[in-house]
Amino acid sequence: MMTSPSVLKRILGRETSLFHEATRANADRLRKAISSSRVLVIGAGGSIGSAFVKTLIPYAPAALHLVELNENALVALVRDLHAEGGAPRGEFATYAIGFDEPEFAAFLRARGPFDYVLNFAALKHVRSERDPFTAMRMLRVNVLANRRLVERLAPCPPRRFFCVSSDKAVNPASLMGASKAFMERVGLHYADRVSFSSARFANVAFSAGSLLASFVTRLRRGQPLAAPTDVRRYFISEAEAGELCLLGCFCGRNREIFIPQLRAREDLKTFSEIAEIMLEEQGLRPRYCATAAEAVALARTRRPGDPWPCVFAPSNTSGEKPFEEFSGADEEVEVGRYPGVSVVVRPRQTPPEVLEEALNELTARRASGGWTKEDLVATVRRVTPEFQHVERHADLDHKL
């Protein structure tokens, strides 16, 4: 109910997909590429991975293999496919394994090769940098594991390796964003051996774990809403995310990164504005509270018809950028190839020797069993010198 078409329309500012024209115009090209191909999707059970799978299936891949560490998410996706009449008609198999495990290496030897390999598995929360241990796991999954994946693919390379990036990879302010920039540069570094493309997303509305998804949960549970007032974001739907990946993987060229065309700054919305939209759609009014404690107390005693307690305030946590951007000033961007899509045709890269040294340094730090967050920031900054990390000593785990 709270993610009804009217809510989504108000958040996105449009009724039809931003990428509808691009996918329609390239339907024959997509079908030709996909229908004869064996496709491997890693991280298939997440919000974006599952949206991509649902977008892919109508093009009838010859074989579709899905890898997902979260077995519940994998089961839910397969049930959805059958219930929605979208079960694959060709060779189809699922595997509840992680892509950086020995089991995956064995799977790749036994079930490969694949024509297209797409990786949606990643740690995506800025809060992942709150401690040095989670931060290291984020860098292992987002960076080191992708390097091993490319090296495993290289002896019999697919036509394309596609890995999802983020708008936060551009002039990153968080270690998460910098890890995505690092990931891009790993793919670009190996692109002579394994053809690589990517897509930088905007925020995906109501994706699992997102702030918008938390609004839905909190409204259902009678909990207060909390949101920053000064962080402006551009949103795409889960279906649009799947379409952007489809275009980026099957229509993109080697070393290209697909990005949404940000039409106007008016498309950017604050999270507090979106919270108010969702309340209004439910016939509710916000009650602005000065503190989280006040909001929690009011939520416990709230009666039907009373205003909904909300805590809206400027952000004060580490790693948050005030606005969204999809390309750097030193990157070459092509506009006009596809409606609704721009293409970064010359993304920023890192000198090979610097990249290799940083990868080896990160591997050695992990093997040592001891490191600090400052160690990790220093290593990542060697690859992404534009990374401007501001440590505010506050994280989202300590906020409502």
Residue pairs with C-beta under 8 A, 6 or more apart in sequence:
1 282
2 215
2 216
2 219
2 220
2 278
2 281
2 282
3 206
3 216
4 281
5 15
6 281
7 277
7 278
7 281
8 205
8 206
8 237
9 15
10 277
10 281
11 205
11 212
11 235
11 269
11 274
11 277
12 18
12 205
12 235
12 236
12 237
13 266
13 267
17 23
17 237
17 239
17 240
17 243
17 340
18 236
18 240
18 260
18 261
18 340
19 240
19 243
19 244
19 247
19 260
19 338
19 339
19 340
19 341
20 243
20 340
21 339
21 340
22 243
22 247
22 338
22 339
22 340
22 341
23 30
23 243
23 246
23 247
25 338
25 339
26 247
26 251
26 338
29 250
29 251
30 59
30 246
30 250
30 251
31 59
31 60
33 250
34 56
34 59
34 60
34 61
34 116
34 250
35 59
35 60
35 61
35 62
36 62
36 115
37 61
37 62
37 63
37 115
37 116
37 159
38 61
38 62
38 63
38 65
38 91
38 113
38 114
38 115
38 116
39 56
39 61
39 63
39 64
39 65
39 114
39 115
39 116
39 117
39 118
40 65
40 67
40 112
40 114
40 116
40 117
40 118
40 158
41 49
41 52
41 53
41 56
41 64
41 65
41 66
41 67
41 118
41 120
42 49
42 67
42 68
42 99
42 117
42 118
42 119
42 120
42 121
42 149
43 49
43 67
43 68
43 69
43 99
43 119
43 120
43 121
43 122
44 50
44 52
44 53
44 66
44 67
44 68
44 74
44 77
44 94
44 120
45 66
45 68
45 70
45 72
45 73
45 74
45 76
45 77
46 68
46 70
46 73
46 120
46 121
46 207
46 208
47 204
47 207
47 208
47 238
47 241
48 120
48 164
48 201
48 204
48 207
48 238
48 241
48 242
48 245
49 68
49 120
49 121
50 73
50 76
50 77
50 80
51 238
51 239
51 241
51 242
52 118
52 120
52 241
52 242
52 245
52 246
53 64
53 66
53 77
53 81
53 242
54 80
54 81
54 84
54 86
54 239
54 242
55 239
55 242
55 243
55 245
55 246
56 64
56 242
56 246
57 64
57 81
57 86
57 87
57 88
58 86
60 88
60 89
60 90
61 88
61 90
62 90
62 91
63 90
63 91
63 92
63 114
64 88
64 90
64 91
64 92
64 93
65 92
65 93
65 94
65 95
65 111
65 114
66 74
66 77
66 93
66 94
66 95
67 94
67 95
67 97
67 99
67 104
67 107
67 121
68 74
68 77
68 94
68 95
68 96
68 121
69 96
69 97
69 98
69 99
69 121
70 96
71 96
74 94
74 96
78 87
78 94
80 86
81 87
81 88
93 111
95 107
97 103
97 104
97 107
98 104
98 121
99 119
99 121
99 145
99 149
100 140
100 141
100 144
100 145
100 148
100 149
105 152
108 152
108 153
112 156
113 156
113 158
114 158
115 158
115 159
115 160
116 158
116 159
116 160
116 162
116 249
116 250
117 149
117 153
117 158
117 160
117 161
117 162
118 161
118 162
118 163
118 245
118 249
119 146
119 149
119 161
119 162
119 163
119 164
120 164
120 245
121 141
121 145
122 141
122 142
122 164
122 180
122 183
123 134
123 137
123 138
123 141
123 142
123 176
123 179
124 166
124 176
124 209
125 176
125 209
126 168
126 174
126 176
126 177
126 317
126 318
126 319
126 320
126 396
127 395
127 396
127 397
128 134
128 135
128 137
128 138
128 175
128 176
129 135
129 138
129 174
129 175
129 176
129 318
129 319
129 373
129 395
130 395
130 396
130 397
131 373
132 371
132 372
132 373
132 375
132 376
135 175
135 373
135 376
136 365
136 366
136 371
136 376
138 175
138 176
138 179
139 175
139 179
139 182
139 362
139 376
139 380
140 366
142 176
142 179
142 180
142 182
142 183
143 179
143 182
143 183
143 186
143 359
143 362
144 359
144 362
144 363
144 366
146 163
146 183
146 186
146 187
147 186
147 190
147 359
149 161
150 161
150 186
150 187
150 190
150 193
150 194
150 196
151 190
153 161
153 194
154 190
154 193
154 194
157 193
157 194
157 195
158 194
158 195
159 195
160 195
160 196
160 197
160 249
160 250
160 252
161 187
161 194
161 195
161 196
161 197
162 196
162 197
162 198
162 199
162 245
162 248
162 249
162 252
163 183
163 184
163 187
163 196
163 198
164 198
164 199
164 201
164 245
165 180
165 181
165 183
165 184
165 198
165 199
165 200
165 201
165 257
166 176
166 177
166 180
166 200
166 201
167 200
167 201
167 202
167 203
167 234
167 259
167 324
167 325
167 326
168 174
168 176
168 177
168 180
168 321
169 177
169 178
169 180
169 181
169 183
169 184
169 200
170 177
170 181
170 200
170 325
170 326
170 327
170 328
171 321
171 325
171 328
171 386
171 388
172 178
172 180
172 181
172 384
172 386
172 387
172 388
172 389
173 319
173 320
173 321
173 387
173 388
173 389
173 390
174 318
174 319
174 320
174 321
174 389
175 319
175 373
175 376
175 377
175 380
175 389
176 319
177 319
177 321
177 387
178 380
178 381
178 384
178 387
178 389
179 380
181 348
181 383
181 384
181 386
181 387
182 358
182 380
182 383
182 384
184 198
184 257
184 347
185 348
185 349
185 350
185 355
185 383
185 384
186 355
186 359
187 196
187 198
188 196
188 255
188 347
188 349
189 349
189 350
189 352
189 355
190 196
191 254
191 255
195 254
196 254
196 255
197 248
197 249
197 252
197 253
197 254
197 255
197 256
197 257
197 258
198 248
198 256
198 257
198 258
199 244
199 245
199 248
199 257
199 258
199 259
200 257
200 258
200 259
200 326
200 327
200 344
201 236
201 241
201 244
201 260
202 233
202 234
202 235
202 236
202 260
202 262
202 324
202 326
203 210
203 212
203 233
203 234
203 235
203 236
203 324
204 210
204 235
204 236
204 237
204 238
204 241
205 212
205 235
205 236
205 237
205 238
206 212
206 213
206 216
206 238
207 213
207 238
207 241
211 227
211 271
212 235
212 271
212 274
215 225
215 227
215 274
215 275
215 278
216 278
217 223
218 224
218 225
219 225
219 278
219 279
219 282
219 308
222 299
222 302
223 296
223 299
224 289
224 292
224 295
224 296
224 298
224 299
224 308
224 309
224 310
224 311
224 400
225 275
225 279
225 286
225 308
225 309
225 310
225 311
226 292
226 295
226 310
226 311
226 312
226 399
226 400
227 270
227 271
227 272
227 274
227 275
227 310
227 311
227 312
228 270
228 271
228 272
228 312
228 313
228 314
228 315
228 320
229 270
229 271
229 272
229 312
229 313
229 314
230 270
230 314
230 315
230 322
231 270
231 271
231 315
231 320
231 321
231 322
232 268
232 269
232 270
232 322
232 323
232 324
233 268
233 269
233 270
233 271
233 324
234 260
234 262
234 267
234 268
234 269
234 324
235 269
236 244
236 260
240 260
244 258
244 260
244 341
247 258
247 338
247 341
248 256
248 257
248 258
251 338
252 258
252 343
253 345
255 345
255 347
256 343
256 344
256 345
256 347
257 343
257 344
257 347
258 341
258 342
258 343
258 344
259 326
259 327
259 333
259 341
259 342
259 343
259 344
260 326
260 340
260 341
260 342
261 335
261 340
261 341
261 342
262 268
262 324
262 326
268 323
268 324
272 310
272 312
275 286
275 310
275 312
276 286
279 285
279 286
279 308
279 310
284 307
284 308
285 307
285 308
286 307
286 308
286 310
286 312
287 298
287 306
287 307
287 308
287 309
287 310
288 310
288 311
288 312
289 295
289 298
289 309
289 310
289 311
290 311
291 311
292 311
292 399
292 400
294 309
294 311
295 309
295 310
295 311
295 400
296 309
296 400
298 309
299 309
302 308
302 309
311 400
315 322
316 392
316 394
317 392
317 394
317 395
317 396
317 399
318 389
318 390
318 391
318 392
318 393
318 394
318 395
319 389
319 390
326 342
326 344
327 333
327 342
327 344
328 348
328 386
330 348
331 344
331 346
331 347
331 348
332 344
332 345
332 346
333 342
333 343
333 344
333 345
334 342
334 343
334 344
334 345
335 342
337 343
348 386
350 358
350 383
350 384
354 382
354 383
355 383
357 382
358 379
358 380
358 382
358 383
361 379
361 382
362 376
362 379
362 380
365 371
365 375
365 376
365 379
377 387
377 389
380 387
381 387
381 389
